[in-house]
Amino acid sequence: MSSAGVTTVWAHVAMFKERLLLTMKKKLPEFYDRYPDALDRYYGGLRRAPDSYASLVYYSKINTRFVGTDGVARSARFRLLQWDSDGSEPGQMTQRDRDGFLDTERWPEEKRAKDSLRNELKQRLGQGKINYRLQIAIRDSVDDYSDSSYDPTRAWDEQQFPWRDLARIILTDPLEDEVTEALEFNIANAPASLGVFKAGRSTDFTSVGHLRTTLYKRSAWARRLRR
């Protein structure tokens, strides 16, 4: 099962904490009883046995603070997809998945190796380059972080806020596994023209991104200790 999707399951850190506590108490279904729409977002972000990582569309999901050449700060979201993709993805959830409520394990008939997607990508790169299209959608930002425009559980209207081509990214060669395992990433590492919106409360829609700036830093530190 691969994770994708346009939106997040939880709207803010307070909602994430609620889900985490119920998970620890082995009462996760209660979370989806309280937030039925969250179940659709959960399934909307899963892909069952896609044929390739390259076939998936990757969304930033949270709003990024984007400063244009005019010096005005706006909200932005990004997505990455194959150059000739129409935005559709393989592996969409079926009724069988929903009948298996929250079960993300492999089906009994699925016999592919657990690293099959990684191996497929390596083989694909061995046969040629992979061209990706990086796109951006932009809208005006407001000072109120409880405004629905920041809500990561809501997709933006593509007619009102269309995706625009930003860059062409070309993958040429796979890195060795030991190199990729050592990579560190933090969305807080960004130039002045990009960044994460801050949050003053756990119920602010920007709190998910704000929390990640702390968690990613800690996870990178933990990975260094394990090496």
Backbone torsions as a table, in degrees:
resi	resn	phi	psi	omega
1	MET	NA	130.7	178.8
2	SER	-112.4	150.7	-179.0
3	SER	-100.9	129.0	179.1
4	ALA	-146.2	-140.3	175.1
5	GLY	97.1	158.3	-176.5
6	VAL	-84.5	-32.4	-173.6
7	THR	-124.8	170.5	175.5
8	THR	-90.3	165.5	176.8
9	VAL	-77.1	-40.6	-176.6
10	TRP	-107.3	149.4	-174.9
11	ALA	-85.9	-28.7	-176.1
12	HIS	-158.4	177.4	-175.2
13	VAL	-65.0	-36.3	179.4
14	ALA	-61.2	-40.1	178.6
15	MET	-70.8	-37.6	176.2
16	PHE	-62.7	-42.7	179.3
17	LYS	-62.7	-41.5	178.7
18	GLU	-59.7	-44.8	178.8
19	ARG	-64.6	-41.0	-179.0
20	LEU	-62.7	-44.4	-179.3
21	LEU	-65.0	-40.0	178.5
22	LEU	-67.4	-34.5	176.6
23	THR	-64.3	-43.0	179.8
24	MET	-64.8	-30.7	178.8
25	LYS	-87.9	4.8	-177.9
26	LYS	59.1	38.2	179.1
27	LYS	-125.6	31.9	-175.5
28	LEU	-55.7	-38.1	178.5
29	PRO	-54.2	-27.5	179.1
30	GLU	-63.1	-32.8	179.7
31	PHE	-61.9	-44.5	-178.4
32	TYR	-76.6	-19.8	171.1
33	ASP	-69.1	-36.5	-179.8
34	ARG	-76.5	-34.5	-176.7
35	TYR	-126.2	77.3	-177.3
36	PRO	-56.6	-35.8	-179.9
37	ASP	-64.5	-27.0	-179.3
38	ALA	-65.4	-28.4	179.2
39	LEU	-67.1	-39.2	176.9
40	ASP	-64.9	-38.2	178.4
41	ARG	-68.6	-36.0	178.1
42	TYR	-61.0	-52.4	179.3
43	TYR	-68.6	-30.8	178.8
44	GLY	-67.3	-17.1	-179.2
45	GLY	-102.9	4.8	-179.9
46	LEU	-107.9	147.5	176.6
47	ARG	-128.6	123.7	-178.8
48	ARG	-89.4	113.9	175.4
49	ALA	47.3	57.7	175.0
50	PRO	-64.0	156.7	-176.7
51	ASP	-76.3	-21.1	-177.8
52	SER	-165.0	147.6	171.0
53	TYR	-59.6	-33.1	-176.9
54	ALA	-68.1	-17.7	-179.1
55	SER	-84.4	-12.6	-176.9
56	LEU	-84.1	157.2	175.2
57	VAL	-109.5	130.7	-174.7
58	TYR	-108.6	123.8	-177.6
59	TYR	-112.6	142.4	176.6
60	SER	-71.3	-29.2	175.4
61	LYS	71.7	-50.0	179.3
62	ILE	-90.9	161.6	178.5
63	ASN	-78.2	138.7	174.5
64	THR	-110.1	139.8	175.7
65	ARG	-77.7	117.1	-174.0
66	PHE	-121.5	121.9	179.7
67	VAL	-104.2	116.7	-178.4
68	GLY	-79.0	178.8	179.5
69	THR	-65.9	-16.1	177.0
70	ASP	-85.5	0.5	177.5
71	GLY	81.7	3.3	-178.6
72	VAL	-92.0	131.0	178.4
73	ALA	-84.9	128.2	179.0
74	ARG	-130.4	172.6	175.2
75	SER	-92.5	140.3	179.8
76	ALA	-138.5	150.1	169.9
77	ARG	-130.1	151.3	-175.7
78	PHE	-123.7	156.2	168.9
79	ARG	-146.4	153.9	-179.2
80	LEU	-128.2	126.8	-179.3
81	LEU	-146.5	159.7	178.0
82	GLN	-57.5	148.1	-172.0
83	TRP	-54.4	-40.9	-176.9
84	ASP	-100.3	14.7	-178.5
85	SER	-76.7	147.8	175.2
86	ASP	-96.6	6.9	178.7
87	GLY	95.7	-8.3	177.8
88	SER	-80.4	157.1	-177.1
89	GLU	-135.1	146.7	174.7
90	PRO	-79.4	166.7	173.3
91	GLY	79.8	23.8	179.1
92	GLN	-62.6	147.6	-179.0
93	MET	-65.4	143.1	-178.8
94	THR	-113.3	176.3	177.6
95	GLN	-62.9	-30.5	177.6
96	ARG	-61.6	-39.0	177.1
97	ASP	-64.9	-43.6	-179.4
98	ARG	-67.1	-34.3	177.5
99	ASP	-66.1	-27.2	177.4
100	GLY	-91.0	32.3	-176.3
101	PHE	-7.8	109.0	175.8
102	LEU	66.7	12.0	178.6
103	ASP	-91.5	111.3	-178.6
104	THR	-106.9	12.6	178.5
105	GLU	-72.4	164.0	178.7
106	ARG	-66.6	150.1	170.8
107	TRP	-72.2	151.9	-177.4
108	PRO	-55.3	-32.8	-177.5
109	GLU	-81.6	-5.4	179.8
110	GLU	-80.0	110.5	-173.7
111	LYS	-112.4	2.0	-178.2
112	ARG	-64.5	151.1	177.1
113	ALA	-62.2	150.3	-176.8
114	LYS	-64.3	-25.0	179.2
115	ASP	-103.2	25.1	-176.1
116	SER	-63.7	-37.4	-179.7
117	LEU	-68.0	-38.9	177.5
118	ARG	-64.4	-44.2	179.9
119	ASN	-65.7	-38.9	179.5
120	GLU	-62.0	-40.2	-179.8
121	LEU	-66.1	-39.5	177.4
122	LYS	-62.8	-44.0	179.3
123	GLN	-64.0	-39.0	179.8
124	ARG	-63.5	-43.0	179.2
125	LEU	-68.3	-28.4	177.1
126	GLY	-68.1	-19.6	-178.9
127	GLN	-99.2	-8.8	-180.0
128	GLY	158.8	178.8	-177.9
129	LYS	-78.8	156.6	173.1
130	ILE	-114.9	121.6	-178.7
131	ASN	-99.1	127.1	178.6
132	TYR	-115.0	154.9	176.3
133	ARG	-114.5	117.0	175.1
134	LEU	-93.4	124.7	-176.9
135	GLN	-122.3	158.1	-179.5
136	ILE	-134.6	143.4	171.3
137	ALA	-121.9	137.7	-172.3
138	ILE	-129.1	143.0	172.8
139	ARG	-147.5	160.8	179.2
140	ASP	-63.9	143.2	177.9
141	SER	-99.9	157.8	177.9
142	VAL	-127.2	164.4	-177.1
143	ASP	-80.6	-17.2	-178.3
144	ASP	-87.3	107.5	-175.9
145	TYR	-79.6	2.6	170.7
146	SER	-95.9	3.6	178.3
147	ASP	-68.6	142.3	-175.1
148	SER	-62.3	-19.9	179.7
149	SER	-64.6	-20.3	178.8
150	TYR	-93.4	-8.9	-172.7
151	ASP	-64.1	113.6	-177.2
152	PRO	-73.9	-6.8	177.0
153	THR	-89.2	0.4	-179.2
154	ARG	-117.0	127.2	174.4
155	ALA	-77.8	147.3	176.7
156	TRP	-79.2	146.5	175.9
157	ASP	-65.5	116.6	-175.8
158	GLU	-71.2	-18.8	174.9
159	GLN	-75.2	-38.6	-178.6
160	GLN	-82.6	-35.6	-179.1
161	PHE	-128.4	78.5	-173.1
162	PRO	-70.4	154.0	172.7
163	TRP	-75.3	133.9	-179.8
164	ARG	-123.0	138.5	179.1
165	ASP	-64.2	132.9	-178.2
166	LEU	-115.7	-39.8	-177.6
167	ALA	-161.3	159.8	172.5
168	ARG	-108.9	124.8	-178.9
169	ILE	-112.9	128.6	-176.5
170	ILE	-117.8	120.9	174.3
171	LEU	-92.7	131.6	-176.9
172	THR	-116.8	-42.6	-176.3
173	ASP	-140.8	140.9	176.3
174	PRO	-76.3	146.4	173.7
175	LEU	-82.7	157.1	175.5
176	GLU	-66.8	151.3	-176.0
177	ASP	-57.6	-39.9	-178.0
178	GLU	-66.8	-24.5	177.5
179	VAL	-77.3	-46.6	-179.4
180	THR	-65.4	-34.5	-180.0
181	GLU	-66.6	-22.7	-178.3
182	ALA	-92.0	-3.7	-177.6
183	LEU	-68.6	144.0	177.4
184	GLU	-123.5	148.5	-176.0
185	PHE	-145.5	138.3	176.7
186	ASN	-147.8	122.2	-179.1
187	ILE	-67.6	-9.3	176.8
188	ALA	-77.0	-17.6	178.0
189	ASN	-82.9	97.3	-175.6
190	ALA	-153.1	154.5	175.9
191	PRO	-69.2	171.7	-177.1
192	ALA	-61.7	-23.9	-178.1
193	SER	-81.7	-7.4	178.3
194	LEU	-131.5	160.0	178.1
195	GLY	168.7	-179.2	-178.7
196	VAL	-105.2	134.6	175.4
197	PHE	-67.8	137.4	179.2
198	LYS	-75.1	170.6	177.4
199	ALA	-138.9	138.4	178.3
200	GLY	-98.3	-19.7	-177.9
201	ARG	-136.7	157.1	179.2
202	SER	-70.1	-13.7	178.7
203	THR	-97.4	0.0	174.1
204	ASP	-68.9	141.4	-179.8
205	PHE	-67.4	-16.8	178.2
206	THR	-87.6	-2.3	-173.6
207	SER	-69.4	-27.9	179.0
208	VAL	-63.5	-49.4	178.0
209	GLY	-64.6	-40.5	179.8
210	HIS	-61.0	-43.1	179.7
211	LEU	-64.4	-36.8	-178.2
212	ARG	-62.6	-31.2	179.4
213	THR	-62.4	-29.6	177.7
214	THR	-84.5	-45.8	-176.9
215	LEU	-65.2	-40.5	-178.6
216	TYR	-65.4	-36.0	178.2
217	LYS	-64.1	-42.7	-179.8
218	ARG	-69.0	-40.3	-179.2
219	SER	-66.1	-35.9	177.5
220	ALA	-64.7	-40.3	178.2
221	TRP	-63.3	-42.4	179.8
222	ALA	-65.0	-37.3	179.0
223	ARG	-65.7	-37.0	178.5
224	ARG	-64.3	-35.3	-179.6
225	LEU	-67.6	-31.3	-177.9
226	ARG	-78.3	-16.2	-177.7
227	ARG	-85.9	NA	NA
